[in-house]
């Protein structure tokens, strides 16, 4: 009789280990999927950075060639734009118009690339916004 109880106990332990292993496998899959999404987002941000850099260089070249502005003029304008938000911090002001998400119809900040609520891309009308 004790053998039956021992066998049942052992089988319960085996089942618990098996269930834990399955849970770990699922957890690993979820972490892999999350890592893949992070890598995709990083690639997207790198592409956007390169697009913005390209547009900025093209605009500066065009402005320099057509107007005779010098790099010192550009630096002065950059400093002025930087101070628009009252802080000299090397960042553009994030104050912008709010836009309505086409997916969930909620209001999001106009500088957002995607809706923070549903992930729908925010439409871009500016060359600085990327493609």
VENJOZI-V650907 format. One record per helix or strand of 2 or more residues. SS is the DSSP state (@ for helix, = for strand). FROM is the first residue (numbers start at 0). LEN is the number of residues. Records with the same first field share a line. If there is no record, write none. Layout:
# VENJOZI-V650907
SS: FROM-LEN + FROM-LEN
This chain:
# VENJOZI-V650907
@: 1-66 + 70-15 + 126-3
=: 97-3 + 106-3
